[in-house]
């Protein structure tokens, strides 16, 4: 409902999005990530509609607003009632920093801490995820400095293989770094792009190394050639650790696909 809509050929109606939300709930998905409500008035109205749809149907699935590490975006989200989670994202690799916001790590940290404190002061019940874009091309020292600074204000952090280049050892090393520099109670989320056709395998490796949440889309649909495929990841896990999938209604996968 966010990454999936960034595919060049996907243009779902609002009714289809609501149906996806219902099916994801029936399957057992814990979180659904929605588009930045500050992107347009249409995006804001659709987010509001899906919040009401969730209420009317007594869905348990939690709705995440995926936004920039920017106060304007935060204020727009907070105008919506009953958003479950806010995800702040910012580029951290030197390549993307130079191509976008051009901020130093000190500026990133200062703004992040300020924004995170602001969210907590306004609504302490909202869960917060902080995402670093292009994490696997980011200097590990930069990431450790950032994560250490924000860990007291977030519920989990997310690392993203934005261009799909992460290897098995890269994933092990970065998750180990996060564990070494942050609290053991902090959840770790991973977002793998499929440019090198490794998204499902990389997600599986991340789980084996202590990652707690994985971003997936139905059929792996997303920007460029997509991210981790929900059915593919479920299949990979089922062949090795089927007991960990007991909470999911696997027969809904066919309908979702």
VENBEL-V131661 format. One record per pair of residues at least 6 apart in sequence whose ideal C-beta (glycine too) atoms are under 7 Angstrom apart, sorted by the first residue. I is the first residue (numbers start at 1). J is the second residue. D is the distance in whole Angstrom. If there is no record, write none. Layout:
i = {I I}
j = {J J}
d = {D D}
//
This chain:
i = {1 1 1 1 1 1 2 2 2 2 3 3 3 3 3 4 4 4 4 4 5 5 6 6 7 7 7 7 10 14 14 17 17 18 18 21 21 21 21 21 21 22 23 23 23 24 24 25 25 25 26 26 27 27 27 27 27 28 28 28 29 30 30 31 31 31 31 32 32 32 33 33 33 34 34 34 34 34 34 35 36 36 36 36 36 37 37 37 37 37 37 37 38 38 38 38 44 47 47 48 50 51 51 51 54 54 62 62 63 63 64 64 64 65 65 65 65 66 66 67 67 67 67 67 67 68 68 69 69 69 69 69 69 71 71 74 74 74 77 77 78 78 83 84 85 85 85 86 86 86 87 87 88 88 88 88 89 89 90 90 90 91 91 91 91 91 92 92 92 92 92 92 92 92 93 93 93 95 95 96 96 97 105 105 105 108 109 109 112 112 113 113 113 116 116 116 116 117 119 119 120 127 128 128 128 129 129 129 129 129 130 130 130 130 131 131 132 132 132 132 132 133 133 134 134 134 135 135 135 135 135 136 136 136 136 136 140 143 144 144 147 147 147 147 148 148 151 151 151 155 156 156 156 156 156 156 157 157 157 157 158 158 159 159 160 161 161 161 161 162 163 163 164 164 164 164 164 164 165 166 166 168 171 171 171 171 172 175 175 175 175 175 178 179 187 187 188 188 188 189 189 189 190 190 190 190 190 191 191 192 192 192 192 192 193 193 193 194 194 194 194 195 195 199 199 199 200 200 200 200 200 203 203 203 204 204 204 206 207 214 214 215 215 216 216 216 216 216 217 217 217 218 218 218 219 219 220 220 220 220 220 231 231 234 234 234 237 237 238}
j = {17 20 21 32 33 34 33 34 35 66 215 217 222 223 227 10 217 218 221 222 12 35 222 223 221 222 223 226 221 46 49 46 50 50 53 32 50 53 54 59 61 57 252 255 256 32 61 59 60 61 249 252 248 249 252 253 256 247 248 249 61 61 62 61 62 64 85 61 63 64 64 66 87 47 50 63 64 65 66 43 43 65 66 67 73 43 44 47 65 76 77 80 67 72 73 76 76 65 80 80 63 63 80 82 61 63 84 85 83 84 84 85 87 77 83 86 87 87 89 73 74 77 86 87 88 89 90 88 89 90 111 112 115 115 118 115 118 119 83 86 122 123 126 127 126 127 129 119 126 128 129 131 112 115 130 131 131 133 108 132 133 97 100 101 133 134 132 133 134 135 138 142 143 146 134 137 138 134 137 133 134 103 142 145 146 146 146 149 130 150 149 150 153 128 150 153 154 153 126 128 153 155 153 154 155 154 155 156 158 189 150 154 157 158 158 160 138 143 146 159 160 160 162 160 162 163 143 159 160 161 174 161 165 166 170 174 177 177 177 181 157 178 181 182 181 182 182 183 186 187 186 187 188 189 212 213 178 186 188 189 189 191 174 190 191 191 192 193 202 193 193 195 193 194 195 196 198 199 196 192 202 205 202 205 206 209 209 188 206 209 210 211 188 210 212 213 210 211 212 212 213 215 203 206 211 214 215 215 227 199 202 203 227 228 199 224 227 220 225 226 227 224 225 220 227 228 228 229 232 233 236 214 228 233 233 236 237 214 214 228 233 227 228 227 228 229 230 233 226 227 230 230 256 257 229 257 226 227 228 229 232 253 257 245 250 253 244 245 245}
d = {6 6 7 5 6 5 4 6 5 5 7 5 4 7 6 6 4 7 5 6 7 6 6 4 5 6 7 7 6 6 6 7 7 6 5 6 6 7 7 7 7 7 6 6 5 6 6 5 7 5 6 5 6 5 4 7 6 6 4 6 6 7 6 7 5 5 7 5 6 7 4 5 7 5 7 6 7 6 7 5 6 7 6 5 6 5 4 4 6 5 6 6 7 6 5 4 7 7 6 6 7 6 6 5 7 7 4 6 6 5 7 4 5 4 5 5 7 5 7 4 7 6 7 7 6 6 7 4 7 4 6 6 6 6 7 6 7 6 6 6 6 7 6 6 7 4 6 6 6 6 4 6 7 6 5 7 4 6 6 7 7 6 5 7 4 6 4 7 6 7 4 6 7 7 4 4 4 7 6 6 5 7 5 6 7 7 6 5 7 5 6 6 7 6 6 4 6 6 6 6 6 5 7 5 6 7 7 5 6 6 6 5 5 7 4 6 6 6 7 6 7 5 5 7 4 7 7 4 5 7 7 5 6 5 5 7 6 7 6 4 6 6 6 5 5 7 5 6 6 6 6 3 6 5 7 7 7 7 6 7 4 6 6 6 4 7 5 6 7 6 6 6 4 6 3 5 7 7 6 7 6 5 6 5 5 6 5 6 7 5 6 6 6 6 4 6 7 5 6 7 4 7 6 4 5 6 7 4 7 4 5 5 6 5 6 7 5 6 5 5 6 7 6 7 6 4 6 6 4 5 6 5 4 5 7 5 7 7 7 6 6 6 6 7 5 7 4 6 7 6 7 6 5 6 6 6 4 6 6 3 7 5 6 7 7 6 6 6 6}
//
